[in-house]
């Protein structure tokens, strides 16, 4: 499954509620061009736009930020793995993740999804990125 952004939910919301882009842009106080950029993924959501979307749609601000943060974390993981030329499995094997799943040391959201496992390890170690895990390793030694 591809990475999900809030824009994907917003497209569905507008379609389901038969709201035009022009009308919605007017309601949230941005230009139709800016909304098109958001819906196409070429423009990120600002705090003001998130607040206005939440007000107009009744979608929780926290939900919008959570979806966007998850998307950005997945991009960071993907970039890190490409940069270091390793697979998700190779990265996870550093942590003996099958053992962690078996012994239930970490509550994995979905033990069969390697990307989710990487995110769960990052959250468990309370770091913001894979690079920070490397920093923890070097400090520990």
N, CA, C and O atoms as a MOPAC input file, in Angstrom:
PM7 MOZYME 1SCF
protein

 N      0.84600 1    -1.18300 1     0.00000 1
 C      0.00000 1     0.00000 1     0.00000 1
 C      0.88800 1     1.24100 1     0.00000 1
 O      1.91700 1     1.27300 1     0.67500 1
 N      0.49600 1     2.24600 1    -0.74600 1
 C      1.26900 1     3.46900 1    -0.82200 1
 C      1.11200 1     4.32000 1     0.42100 1
 O      0.21400 1     4.11700 1     1.23800 1
 N      2.00800 1     5.27200 1     0.53300 1
 C      1.95200 1     6.18700 1     1.67800 1
 C      0.71300 1     7.08000 1     1.57300 1
 O      0.37500 1     7.57000 1     0.49500 1
 N      0.05300 1     7.28000 1     2.69300 1
 C     -1.17900 1     8.07100 1     2.73900 1
 C     -0.88000 1     9.45100 1     3.31500 1
 O     -0.20900 1     9.58200 1     4.33900 1
 N     -1.38400 1    10.46100 1     2.64700 1
 C     -1.30500 1    11.83500 1     3.14600 1
 C     -2.71300 1    12.30900 1     3.46000 1
 O     -3.69100 1    11.71900 1     3.00200 1
 N     -2.81000 1    13.37000 1     4.23900 1
 C     -4.12900 1    13.90700 1     4.54000 1
 C     -4.82700 1    14.37600 1     3.27700 1
 O     -6.05400 1    14.31700 1     3.19700 1
 N     -4.08400 1    14.83600 1     2.29900 1
 C     -4.68400 1    15.29100 1     1.03900 1
 C     -5.54200 1    14.20400 1     0.41500 1
 O     -6.55200 1    14.50100 1    -0.22300 1
 N     -5.14800 1    12.93700 1     0.59500 1
 C     -5.92700 1    11.82200 1     0.04400 1
 C     -7.30000 1    11.73900 1     0.71000 1
 O     -8.30500 1    11.49100 1     0.04400 1
 N     -7.33700 1    11.94600 1     2.02400 1
 C     -8.60500 1    11.96600 1     2.74000 1
 C     -9.43700 1    13.18000 1     2.33500 1
 O    -10.65700 1    13.09600 1     2.19700 1
 N     -8.76100 1    14.30000 1     2.15000 1
 C     -9.46200 1    15.52900 1     1.79000 1
 C    -10.10300 1    15.40800 1     0.41000 1
 O    -11.22300 1    15.87700 1     0.20200 1
 N     -9.41000 1    14.79100 1    -0.52000 1
 C     -9.98000 1    14.56800 1    -1.85600 1
 C    -11.25900 1    13.74400 1    -1.73600 1
 O    -12.27700 1    14.07400 1    -2.34500 1
 N    -11.20100 1    12.68000 1    -0.95300 1
 C    -12.39300 1    11.84200 1    -0.74400 1
 C    -13.50800 1    12.62000 1    -0.05500 1
 O    -14.67900 1    12.47700 1    -0.40600 1
 N    -13.14000 1    13.44700 1     0.93100 1
 C    -14.12800 1    14.24900 1     1.65300 1
 C    -14.86600 1    15.18500 1     0.69400 1
 O    -16.09400 1    15.26800 1     0.71500 1
 N    -14.10900 1    15.88100 1    -0.13700 1
 C    -14.71800 1    16.82200 1    -1.08300 1
 C    -15.61400 1    16.09000 1    -2.07400 1
 O    -16.71000 1    16.55100 1    -2.39500 1
 N    -15.14000 1    14.95400 1    -2.55200 1
 C    -15.92500 1    14.16900 1    -3.50200 1
 C    -17.21100 1    13.64900 1    -2.85200 1
 O    -18.29500 1    13.78500 1    -3.41900 1
 N    -17.09000 1    13.06200 1    -1.67700 1
 C    -18.24200 1    12.48200 1    -0.97900 1
 C    -19.30100 1    13.54000 1    -0.66200 1
 O    -20.49900 1    13.26900 1    -0.75000 1
 N    -18.85700 1    14.75000 1    -0.29100 1
 C    -19.77900 1    15.82200 1     0.08700 1
 C    -20.13700 1    16.74100 1    -1.07500 1
 O    -20.79500 1    17.76400 1    -0.88100 1
 N    -19.70500 1    16.37900 1    -2.28500 1
 C    -19.99000 1    17.16300 1    -3.48700 1
 C    -19.63200 1    18.64200 1    -3.32400 1
 O    -20.40900 1    19.52900 1    -3.67800 1
 N    -18.45300 1    18.88000 1    -2.78500 1
 C    -17.96500 1    20.25100 1    -2.59400 1
 C    -16.90900 1    20.51200 1    -3.65700 1
 O    -15.98700 1    19.71500 1    -3.83100 1
 N    -17.04200 1    21.61900 1    -4.36400 1
 C    -16.05000 1    21.95800 1    -5.38500 1
 C    -14.79600 1    22.49800 1    -4.72100 1
 O    -14.83700 1    23.01600 1    -3.60500 1
 N    -13.68800 1    22.36900 1    -5.42100 1
 C    -12.41400 1    22.89800 1    -4.91800 1
 C    -12.50700 1    24.40500 1    -4.69600 1
 O    -12.00000 1    24.93300 1    -3.70600 1
 N    -13.15600 1    25.08200 1    -5.62600 1
 C    -13.28200 1    26.53800 1    -5.52100 1
 C    -14.07900 1    26.92600 1    -4.27900 1
 O    -13.67600 1    27.83000 1    -3.54600 1
 N    -15.19900 1    26.25700 1    -4.03600 1
 C    -16.02400 1    26.55100 1    -2.86200 1
 C    -15.26900 1    26.23400 1    -1.57600 1
 O    -15.30000 1    27.02200 1    -0.63100 1
 N    -14.58300 1    25.07700 1    -1.53100 1
 C    -13.86000 1    24.68700 1    -0.32600 1
 C    -12.70600 1    25.64400 1    -0.04800 1
 O    -12.47600 1    26.03200 1     1.09700 1
 N    -11.98300 1    26.02200 1    -1.09900 1
 C    -10.87700 1    26.97400 1    -0.93500 1
 C    -11.39500 1    28.28100 1    -0.33800 1
 O    -10.77100 1    28.85600 1     0.55400 1
 N    -12.53400 1    28.74200 1    -0.83500 1
 C    -13.14400 1    29.96800 1    -0.31800 1
 C    -13.50300 1    29.80500 1     1.16400 1
 O    -13.28000 1    30.71100 1     1.96600 1
 N    -14.05400 1    28.65300 1     1.51300 1
 C    -14.46200 1    28.41000 1     2.90600 1
 C    -13.28200 1    28.38500 1     3.87300 1
 O    -13.40800 1    28.81900 1     5.01800 1
 N    -12.13200 1    27.87800 1     3.41300 1
 C    -10.98200 1    27.79500 1     4.32300 1
 C    -10.01900 1    28.97000 1     4.15200 1
 O     -8.97000 1    29.02100 1     4.79500 1
 N    -10.37900 1    29.89800 1     3.29100 1
 C     -9.62300 1    31.14700 1     3.19500 1
 C     -8.32700 1    31.07600 1     2.41200 1
 O     -7.37100 1    31.78800 1     2.72100 1
 N     -8.28800 1    30.21000 1     1.38600 1
 C     -7.11400 1    30.16200 1     0.52200 1
 C     -7.58100 1    30.25700 1    -0.92600 1
 O     -8.77400 1    30.15900 1    -1.21200 1
 N     -6.64000 1    30.44700 1    -1.82500 1
 C     -6.99600 1    30.52800 1    -3.24000 1
 C     -7.25400 1    29.11600 1    -3.78800 1
 O     -6.71700 1    28.13800 1    -3.26700 1
 N     -8.06700 1    29.01700 1    -4.82900 1
 C     -8.26500 1    27.70500 1    -5.45400 1
 C     -6.94500 1    27.07900 1    -5.92600 1
 O     -6.77200 1    25.86200 1    -5.85500 1
 N     -6.03100 1    27.90600 1    -6.40100 1
 C     -4.70800 1    27.40700 1    -6.84100 1
 C     -3.96400 1    26.77400 1    -5.68000 1
 O     -3.36300 1    25.71100 1    -5.83100 1
 N     -4.00000 1    27.42700 1    -4.51200 1
 C     -3.32500 1    26.87600 1    -3.33400 1
 C     -3.94800 1    25.54200 1    -2.95000 1
 O     -3.22600 1    24.60400 1    -2.61200 1
 N     -5.26500 1    25.43600 1    -2.99500 1
 C     -5.92600 1    24.17900 1    -2.67100 1
 C     -5.53800 1    23.09700 1    -3.67900 1
 O     -5.30700 1    21.95000 1    -3.29500 1
 N     -5.46600 1    23.44600 1    -4.94600 1
 C     -5.04900 1    22.47300 1    -5.96300 1
 C     -3.63200 1    21.98800 1    -5.66500 1
 O     -3.33900 1    20.80000 1    -5.80100 1
 N     -2.75200 1    22.90700 1    -5.25600 1
 C     -1.38400 1    22.52200 1    -4.89100 1
 C     -1.38300 1    21.57500 1    -3.69500 1
 O     -0.59900 1    20.62600 1    -3.65900 1
 N     -2.24700 1    21.82100 1    -2.72200 1
 C     -2.35500 1    20.93800 1    -1.54800 1
 C     -2.86800 1    19.57000 1    -1.98200 1
 O     -2.31100 1    18.54400 1    -1.59200 1
 N     -3.92700 1    19.55100 1    -2.78600 1
 C     -4.53300 1    18.28900 1    -3.21300 1
 C     -3.61900 1    17.48000 1    -4.13900 1
 O     -3.72500 1    16.25500 1    -4.20500 1
 N     -2.73200 1    18.16200 1    -4.84500 1
 C     -1.79400 1    17.45300 1    -5.72300 1
 C     -0.53900 1    17.02000 1    -4.97200 1
 O      0.26000 1    16.24500 1    -5.49700 1
 N     -0.36100 1    17.51500 1    -3.74500 1
 C      0.79500 1    17.13500 1    -2.94300 1
 C      2.02200 1    17.99600 1    -3.15800 1
 O      3.09500 1    17.68400 1    -2.64100 1
 N      1.87900 1    19.08600 1    -3.92200 1
 C      3.03400 1    19.95200 1    -4.17400 1
 C      3.18500 1    21.03200 1    -3.11600 1
 O      4.19900 1    21.72900 1    -3.08600 1
 N      2.20400 1    21.17900 1    -2.25600 1
 C      2.25800 1    22.17500 1    -1.18400 1
 C      1.86300 1    21.50700 1     0.13400 1
 O      0.89500 1    20.74900 1     0.19600 1
 N      2.62700 1    21.80100 1     1.17900 1
 C      2.31100 1    21.26100 1     2.50000 1
 C      1.23100 1    22.10100 1     3.17300 1
 O      0.97100 1    23.24200 1     2.78900 1
 N      0.61700 1    21.50900 1     4.17600 1
 C     -0.41600 1    22.21400 1     4.94000 1
 C      0.23400 1    23.09300 1     6.00100 1
 O      1.07700 1    22.63300 1     6.77000 1
 N     -0.16100 1    24.35300 1     6.03500 1
 C      0.30100 1    25.24300 1     7.09700 1
 C     -0.61300 1    25.06000 1     8.30300 1
 O     -1.69700 1    24.49000 1     8.18900 1
 N     -0.17100 1    25.54400 1     9.45200 1
 C     -0.98800 1    25.44500 1    10.66800 1
 C     -2.31800 1    26.16800 1    10.48400 1
 O     -3.35500 1    25.68000 1    10.93300 1
 N     -2.29800 1    27.31900 1     9.83000 1
 C     -3.52800 1    28.08000 1     9.62100 1
 C     -4.50400 1    27.30900 1     8.73000 1
 O     -5.70700 1    27.29400 1     8.99200 1
 N     -3.99600 1    26.68200 1     7.69500 1
 C     -4.85400 1    25.90900 1     6.79500 1
 C     -5.41400 1    24.68700 1     7.52300 1
 O     -6.58900 1    24.35600 1     7.36300 1
 N     -4.58600 1    24.01900 1     8.31500 1
 C     -5.05500 1    22.87000 1     9.09800 1
 C     -6.17800 1    23.30400 1    10.03200 1
 O     -7.20300 1    22.62900 1    10.12800 1
 N     -5.99000 1    24.42100 1    10.71500 1
 C     -7.02900 1    24.92500 1    11.61400 1
 C     -8.32600 1    25.21300 1    10.86800 1
 O     -9.41000 1    24.86300 1    11.33700 1
 N     -8.21300 1    25.84900 1     9.70700 1
 C     -9.40800 1    26.18200 1     8.93400 1
 C    -10.09800 1    24.94300 1     8.37800 1
 O    -11.32700 1    24.87200 1     8.36400 1
 N     -9.31800 1    23.96500 1     7.91800 1
 C     -9.90600 1    22.70800 1     7.43000 1
 C    -10.65800 1    22.02800 1     8.56600 1
 O    -11.77300 1    21.54100 1     8.37900 1
 N    -10.04700 1    21.99900 1     9.73300 1
 C    -10.68100 1    21.36700 1    10.88700 1
 C    -11.99100 1    22.06400 1    11.24200 1
 O    -12.99100 1    21.41300 1    11.54200 1
 N    -11.97200 1    23.37800 1    11.20500 1
 C    -13.16500 1    24.14100 1    11.54900 1
 C    -14.30600 1    23.88700 1    10.55400 1
 O    -15.46300 1    23.73300 1    10.94500 1
 N    -13.96500 1    23.84600 1     9.28600 1
 C    -14.98000 1    23.68900 1     8.24000 1
 C    -15.48800 1    22.25000 1     8.13900 1
 O    -16.66600 1    22.02700 1     7.85900 1
 N    -14.61100 1    21.28200 1     8.36400 1
 C    -14.98300 1    19.87700 1     8.14400 1
 C    -15.30400 1    19.11000 1     9.41800 1
 O    -15.89100 1    18.02900 1     9.35500 1
 N    -14.93300 1    19.64700 1    10.56200 1
 C    -15.06000 1    18.93400 1    11.83800 1
 C    -14.09500 1    17.75200 1    11.94300 1
 O    -14.28800 1    16.87000 1    12.78100 1
 N    -13.07300 1    17.72500 1    11.11200 1
 C    -12.01200 1    16.71600 1    11.22100 1
 C    -11.02200 1    17.24900 1    12.25400 1
 O    -10.59800 1    18.40200 1    12.18000 1
 N    -10.66300 1    16.41900 1    13.19900 1
 C     -9.77600 1    16.82400 1    14.28600 1
 C     -8.42000 1    17.31200 1    13.77000 1
 O     -7.82700 1    16.71100 1    12.87400 1
 N     -7.95100 1    18.39800 1    14.34700 1
 C     -6.61800 1    18.91500 1    14.02600 1
 C     -5.57400 1    17.84300 1    14.31100 1
 O     -4.65500 1    17.63800 1    13.51700 1
 N     -5.71600 1    17.16000 1    15.44200 1
 C     -4.76200 1    16.10800 1    15.80500 1
 C     -4.71300 1    15.01700 1    14.74700 1
 O     -3.63800 1    14.51100 1    14.42300 1
 N     -5.85700 1    14.65600 1    14.21200 1
 C     -5.91700 1    13.62100 1    13.17100 1
 C     -5.15500 1    14.07000 1    11.93300 1
 O     -4.38000 1    13.30100 1    11.36300 1
 N     -5.37200 1    15.30700 1    11.52000 1
 C     -4.69700 1    15.83400 1    10.32600 1
 C     -3.18400 1    15.81200 1    10.53300 1
 O     -2.44400 1    15.34600 1     9.66600 1
 N     -2.72500 1    16.31600 1    11.68000 1
 C     -1.28400 1    16.33200 1    11.95500 1
 C     -0.72000 1    14.92400 1    12.06500 1
 O      0.39800 1    14.67300 1    11.61600 1
 N     -1.47300 1    14.00400 1    12.65300 1
 C     -1.00800 1    12.62500 1    12.80900 1
 C     -0.80100 1    11.96800 1    11.44400 1
 O      0.20000 1    11.28600 1    11.22800 1
 N     -1.73900 1    12.17100 1    10.53300 1
 C     -1.62200 1    11.59100 1     9.18800 1
 C     -0.40600 1    12.16500 1     8.46600 1
 O      0.36100 1    11.42500 1     7.84900 1
 N     -0.23100 1    13.47500 1     8.54300 1
 C      0.90200 1    14.11500 1     7.86800 1
 C      2.23400 1    13.71600 1     8.49900 1
 O      3.20800 1    13.48500 1     7.78300 1
 N      2.29200 1    13.63100 1     9.82700 1
 C      3.53000 1    13.23600 1    10.50800 1
 C      3.90200 1    11.80100 1    10.14000 1
 O      5.07700 1    11.50100 1     9.92900 1
 N      2.92000 1    10.92400 1    10.06300 1
 C      3.16800 1     9.53200 1     9.69000 1
 C      3.72000 1     9.45900 1     8.26800 1
 O      4.65400 1     8.70200 1     8.00200 1
 N      3.15300 1    10.23500 1     7.36600 1
 C      3.62100 1    10.27100 1     5.97900 1
 C      5.08700 1    10.72900 1     5.92200 1
 O      5.90500 1    10.12400 1     5.22900 1
 N      5.40400 1    11.78700 1     6.64700 1
 C      6.77200 1    12.31700 1     6.61600 1
 C      7.76400 1    11.33900 1     7.24600 1
 O      8.89400 1    11.21800 1     6.77500 1
 N      7.35200 1    10.64600 1     8.30000 1
 C      8.21400 1     9.63500 1     8.90900 1
 C      8.48900 1     8.51000 1     7.91800 1
 O      9.62400 1     8.04600 1     7.80900 1
 N      7.46500 1     8.06800 1     7.19700 1
 C      7.65600 1     7.01700 1     6.20000 1
 C      8.60800 1     7.46700 1     5.09300 1
 O      9.42800 1     6.67800 1     4.62200 1
 N      8.50600 1     8.72600 1     4.67600 1
 C      9.43800 1     9.25600 1     3.67400 1
 C     10.86100 1     9.26000 1     4.20800 1
 O     11.79500 1     8.88500 1     3.49900 1
 N     11.03100 1     9.68500 1     5.46600 1
 C     12.36600 1     9.71800 1     6.07200 1
 C     12.97200 1     8.32300 1     6.15500 1
 O     14.16000 1     8.14500 1     5.88300 1
 N     12.17100 1     7.34200 1     6.52600 1
 C     12.65600 1     5.96100 1     6.60300 1
 C     13.07400 1     5.48100 1     5.21700 1
 O     14.14500 1     4.89800 1     5.04700 1
 N     12.22000 1     5.73300 1     4.23300 1
 C     12.51300 1     5.32500 1     2.85700 1
 C     13.81600 1     5.96400 1     2.36800 1
 O     14.64800 1     5.28700 1     1.76400 1
 N     13.99700 1     7.26400 1     2.62500 1
 C     15.21100 1     7.96900 1     2.21500 1
 C     16.44400 1     7.39700 1     2.91000 1
 O     17.48600 1     7.21700 1     2.27900 1
 N     16.32800 1     7.11200 1     4.20800 1
 C     17.44800 1     6.56600 1     4.97200 1
 C     17.86700 1     5.20900 1     4.40700 1
 O     19.05500 1     4.95600 1     4.21300 1
 N     16.90200 1     4.34900 1     4.14700 1
 C     17.21400 1     3.01900 1     3.62900 1
 C     17.86300 1     3.09500 1     2.25100 1
 O     18.80300 1     2.35400 1     1.96400 1
 N     17.36500 1     3.98900 1     1.39900 1
 C     17.97200 1     4.16400 1     0.07400 1
 C     19.38900 1     4.69600 1     0.18900 1
 O     20.29800 1     4.21400 1    -0.48700 1
 N     19.57400 1     5.69400 1     1.05000 1
 C     20.89500 1     6.31200 1     1.22300 1
 C     21.91500 1     5.29400 1     1.71800 1
 O     23.07000 1     5.31700 1     1.29500 1
 N     21.49500 1     4.40300 1     2.60900 1
 C     22.41600 1     3.41500 1     3.17600 1
 C     22.38400 1     2.08000 1     2.42200 1
 O     23.06300 1     1.12600 1     2.80200 1
 N     21.59500 1     2.02600 1     1.35900 1
 C     21.49600 1     0.85700 1     0.48700 1
 C     21.21000 1    -0.42100 1     1.27300 1
 O     21.88400 1    -1.43800 1     1.10600 1
 N     20.19500 1    -0.34200 1     2.13400 1
 C     19.77200 1    -1.52000 1     2.88500 1
 C     18.25900 1    -1.67900 1     2.75000 1
 O     17.53700 1    -0.72000 1     2.47700 1
 N     17.80900 1    -2.88900 1     2.94300 1
 C     16.38200 1    -3.16400 1     2.87000 1
 C     15.75800 1    -3.00100 1     4.25100 1
 O     16.46000 1    -2.88900 1     5.25600 1
 N     14.44200 1    -2.98900 1     4.28100 1
 C     13.73600 1    -2.91700 1     5.56200 1
 C     14.11300 1    -4.10800 1     6.44000 1
 O     14.33300 1    -3.95900 1     7.64200 1
 N     14.18600 1    -5.28300 1     5.83300 1
 C     14.52200 1    -6.49400 1     6.58300 1
 C     15.92700 1    -6.41000 1     7.16500 1
 O     16.14100 1    -6.75200 1     8.32800 1
 N     16.88600 1    -5.95600 1     6.36000 1
 C     18.26400 1    -5.82100 1     6.85900 1
 C     18.32000 1    -4.84600 1     8.02900 1
 O     19.02200 1    -5.07800 1     9.01200 1
 N     17.57700 1    -3.76000 1     7.91000 1
 C     17.57000 1    -2.79600 1     9.01000 1
 C     16.94400 1    -3.40100 1    10.26100 1
 O     17.48400 1    -3.26000 1    11.35800 1
 N     15.82400 1    -4.06400 1    10.10200 1
 C     15.13200 1    -4.66500 1    11.24600 1
 C     15.95300 1    -5.76400 1    11.90500 1
 O     15.88500 1    -5.94900 1    13.12000 1
 N     16.72500 1    -6.49000 1    11.11200 1
 C     17.53700 1    -7.56800 1    11.67300 1
 C     18.58500 1    -7.05700 1    12.65800 1
 O     19.03500 1    -7.80500 1    13.52600 1
 N     18.97900 1    -5.78700 1    12.53100 1
 C     19.89600 1    -5.19400 1    13.51500 1
 C     19.29700 1    -5.25600 1    14.92400 1
 O     20.02200 1    -5.32700 1    15.91700 1
 N     17.96900 1    -5.22700 1    14.99300 1
 C     17.26500 1    -5.19100 1    16.27700 1
 C     16.68900 1    -6.55000 1    16.67700 1
 O     15.98600 1    -6.66900 1    17.68100 1
 N     17.00300 1    -7.58000 1    15.87000 1
 C     16.45400 1    -8.91100 1    16.13700 1
 C     14.93200 1    -8.80500 1    16.33900 1
 O     14.37500 1    -9.29400 1    17.32200 1
 N     14.30000 1    -8.15700 1    15.38100 1
 C     12.88900 1    -7.82200 1    15.52200 1
 C     11.97400 1    -9.02900 1    15.63500 1
 O     10.92700 1    -8.94300 1    16.27800 1
 N     12.34000 1   -10.15400 1    15.02600 1
 C     11.49400 1   -11.35000 1    15.17700 1
 C     11.45600 1   -11.80100 1    16.63800 1
 O     10.42200 1   -12.24300 1    17.13900 1
 N     12.59600 1   -11.68200 1    17.30600 1
 C     12.65800 1   -12.01200 1    18.73300 1
 C     11.80300 1   -11.02900 1    19.54100 1
 O     11.09600 1   -11.42900 1    20.46500 1
 N     11.87400 1    -9.74400 1    19.18500 1
 C     11.06600 1    -8.73100 1    19.87600 1
 C      9.57800 1    -8.99600 1    19.68800 1
 O      8.78500 1    -8.80500 1    20.61000 1
 N      9.20300 1    -9.43800 1    18.49100 1
 C      7.80000 1    -9.76800 1    18.22400 1
 C      7.39800 1   -10.99700 1    19.03600 1
 O      6.35400 1   -11.01500 1    19.68700 1
 N      8.24400 1   -12.01600 1    18.98300 1
 C      7.93900 1   -13.27200 1    19.68100 1
 C      7.78800 1   -13.05000 1    21.18900 1
 O      6.85500 1   -13.57000 1    21.80200 1
 N      8.69900 1   -12.28400 1    21.78500 1
 C      8.68200 1   -12.06700 1    23.23800 1
 C      7.78500 1   -10.89900 1    23.65000 1
 O      7.59800 1   -10.63300 1    24.83700 1
 N      7.23500 1   -10.20900 1    22.65000 1
 C      6.32900 1    -9.08100 1    22.89300 1
 C      6.97300 1    -7.98000 1    23.75300 1
 O      6.33600 1    -7.40600 1    24.63500 1
 N      8.25800 1    -7.70300 1    23.46800 1
 C      8.94600 1    -6.62000 1    24.16600 1
 C      8.46700 1    -5.25300 1    23.68700 1
 O      8.47000 1    -4.27500 1    24.43400 1
 N      8.06200 1    -5.21500 1    22.43900 1
 C      7.51500 1    -3.98900 1    21.86000 1
 C      6.13100 1    -4.34100 1    21.32800 1
 O      5.94500 1    -5.40600 1    20.73900 1
 N      5.17700 1    -3.46900 1    21.52700 1
 C      3.84300 1    -3.68100 1    20.97500 1
 C      3.84200 1    -3.22400 1    19.51700 1
 O      3.62600 1    -2.04900 1    19.21900 1
 N      4.08500 1    -4.16800 1    18.62700 1
 C      4.09600 1    -3.85200 1    17.21000 1
 C      2.66300 1    -3.71900 1    16.70500 1
 O      1.80500 1    -4.54700 1    17.01000 1
 N      2.41900 1    -2.66700 1    15.92900 1
 C      1.09100 1    -2.42600 1    15.37400 1
 C      0.71000 1    -3.56100 1    14.43400 1
 O     -0.39900 1    -4.09100 1    14.49800 1
 N      1.64800 1    -3.92600 1    13.56000 1
 C      1.41300 1    -4.99400 1    12.59100 1
 C      2.73800 1    -5.71300 1    12.37200 1
 O      3.58000 1    -5.25000 1    11.60100 1
 N      2.92300 1    -6.83500 1    13.04300 1
 C      4.18500 1    -7.56500 1    12.97900 1
 C      4.57600 1    -8.02200 1    11.59300 1
 O      5.74700 1    -8.31900 1    11.35700 1
 N      3.63600 1    -8.08800 1    10.66800 1
 C      3.94900 1    -8.54200 1     9.31200 1
 C      4.34200 1    -7.39600 1     8.37400 1
 O      4.81700 1    -7.64800 1     7.26700 1
 N      4.15400 1    -6.16200 1     8.79200 1
 C      4.48400 1    -4.99600 1     7.95500 1
 C      5.80800 1    -4.40800 1     8.43300 1
 O      5.88600 1    -3.81500 1     9.50900 1
 N      6.84700 1    -4.58000 1     7.61800 1
 C      8.19200 1    -4.17600 1     8.03100 1
 C      8.31700 1    -2.67400 1     8.25700 1
 O      8.99600 1    -2.24100 1     9.18800 1
 N      7.66800 1    -1.88200 1     7.41600 1
 C      7.71600 1    -0.43400 1     7.59800 1
 C      7.07900 1    -0.04100 1     8.92600 1
 O      7.60100 1     0.81500 1     9.64100 1
 N      5.95500 1    -0.66500 1     9.25400 1
 C      5.30900 1    -0.39500 1    10.54800 1
 C      6.20700 1    -0.83000 1    11.69600 1
 O      6.23900 1    -0.16900 1    12.73400 1
 N      6.93500 1    -1.92800 1    11.53100 1
 C      7.84900 1    -2.39100 1    12.57100 1
 C      8.97100 1    -1.38100 1    12.81100 1
 O      9.34400 1    -1.11500 1    13.95400 1
 N      9.49700 1    -0.82700 1    11.73300 1
 C     10.54400 1     0.19200 1    11.87200 1
 C      9.99100 1     1.40400 1    12.62200 1
 O     10.64700 1     1.94000 1    13.51500 1
 N      8.78400 1     1.83000 1    12.25600 1
 C      8.16800 1     2.97400 1    12.94700 1
 C      7.94700 1     2.65700 1    14.42200 1
 O      8.14600 1     3.51600 1    15.28000 1
 N      7.53600 1     1.43100 1    14.71600 1
 C      7.31900 1     1.03900 1    16.11200 1
 C      8.62000 1     1.06200 1    16.91000 1
 O      8.62100 1     1.46100 1    18.07400 1
 N      9.72600 1     0.64000 1    16.29900 1
 C     11.02400 1     0.67800 1    16.98300 1
 C     11.44000 1     2.11600 1    17.23800 1
 O     11.92900 1     2.43800 1    18.32100 1
 N     11.25100 1     2.98400 1    16.25200 1
 C     11.57400 1     4.40400 1    16.42500 1
 C     10.76700 1     4.98500 1    17.59000 1
 O     11.30600 1     5.71100 1    18.42500 1
 N      9.48300 1     4.66400 1    17.63600 1
 C      8.62200 1     5.17700 1    18.70900 1
 C      9.02400 1     4.59400 1    20.06100 1
 O      9.02100 1     5.29900 1    21.07000 1
 N      9.36900 1     3.30300 1    20.07900 1
 C      9.77200 1     2.65600 1    21.32500 1
 C     11.04400 1     3.28800 1    21.88300 1
 O     11.16000 1     3.50600 1    23.08900 1
 N     11.99600 1     3.58000 1    20.99900 1
 C     13.26700 1     4.18400 1    21.43100 1
 C     13.15100 1     5.68900 1    21.66300 1
 O     14.09300 1     6.33200 1    22.12600 1
 N     11.98900 1     6.23600 1    21.33600 1
 C     11.70700 1     7.65600 1    21.52800 1
 C     12.73600 1     8.55900 1    20.83900 1
 O     13.32800 1     9.45700 1    21.43700 1
 N     12.91000 1     8.26800 1    19.55400 1
 C     13.75600 1     9.09700 1    18.70800 1
 C     12.92700 1     9.56300 1    17.52000 1
 O     11.86900 1     9.00300 1    17.23200 1
 N     13.40900 1    10.58100 1    16.84200 1
 C     12.62500 1    11.15000 1    15.75200 1
 C     12.99100 1    10.59600 1    14.37500 1
 O     12.27000 1    10.82300 1    13.40400 1
 N     14.10400 1     9.87300 1    14.28900 1
 C     14.51500 1     9.36400 1    12.98100 1
 C     15.48400 1     8.20500 1    13.15000 1
 O     15.95700 1     7.92500 1    14.25200 1
 N     15.77000 1     7.54000 1    12.04400 1
 C     16.71700 1     6.43100 1    12.07200 1
 C     18.13000 1     6.91200 1    12.38300 1
 O     18.90800 1     6.18700 1    13.00300 1
 N     18.46900 1     8.13100 1    11.95700 1
 C     19.78400 1     8.68300 1    12.25700 1
 C     19.99700 1     8.80800 1    13.77000 1
 O     21.10200 1     8.58800 1    14.26700 1
 N     18.93700 1     9.16200 1    14.49100 1
 C     19.03200 1     9.31800 1    15.93900 1
 C     19.31600 1     7.98300 1    16.62200 1
 O     19.96400 1     7.95100 1    17.66800 1
 N     18.83500 1     6.87300 1    16.03900 1
 C     19.13000 1     5.55800 1    16.60200 1
 C     20.62700 1     5.30200 1    16.50200 1
 O     21.22800 1     4.76200 1    17.43000 1
 N     21.23600 1     5.68800 1    15.37700 1
 C     22.68700 1     5.53500 1    15.21000 1
 C     23.41200 1     6.35900 1    16.27100 1
 O     24.39700 1     5.89500 1    16.84500 1
 N     22.93300 1     7.58000 1    16.53800 1
 C     23.54400 1     8.41800 1    17.57500 1
 C     23.46800 1     7.74500 1    18.93400 1
 O     24.42300 1     7.80000 1    19.71000 1
 N     22.34200 1     7.11000 1    19.22700 1
 C     22.18800 1     6.39600 1    20.51500 1
 C     23.19200 1     5.24000 1    20.60100 1
 O     23.79400 1     5.00900 1    21.64900 1
 N     23.36500 1     4.51500 1    19.48400 1
 C     24.29500 1     3.39600 1    19.46600 1
 C     25.72000 1     3.85400 1    19.74000 1
 O     26.42800 1     3.23800 1    20.53600 1
 N     26.14600 1     4.93200 1    19.08700 1
 C     27.51700 1     5.39200 1    19.27100 1
 C     27.73500 1     5.95100 1    20.67400 1
 O     28.81300 1     5.78000 1    21.24300 1
 N     26.73000 1     6.61400 1    21.23700 1
 C     26.84700 1     7.12800 1    22.60100 1
 C     26.91700 1     5.97500 1    23.60900 1
 O     27.60900 1     6.07700 1    24.62200 1
 N     26.20600 1     4.88800 1    23.33400 1
 C     26.18400 1     3.75800 1    24.25000 1
 C     27.54900 1     3.04900 1    24.28800 1
 O     27.95500 1     2.52400 1    25.32500 1
 N     28.24200 1     3.04100 1    23.15500 1
 C     29.53800 1     2.38300 1    23.10900 1
 C     30.60400 1     3.32200 1    23.60900 1
 O     31.77900 1     2.95600 1    23.65100 1

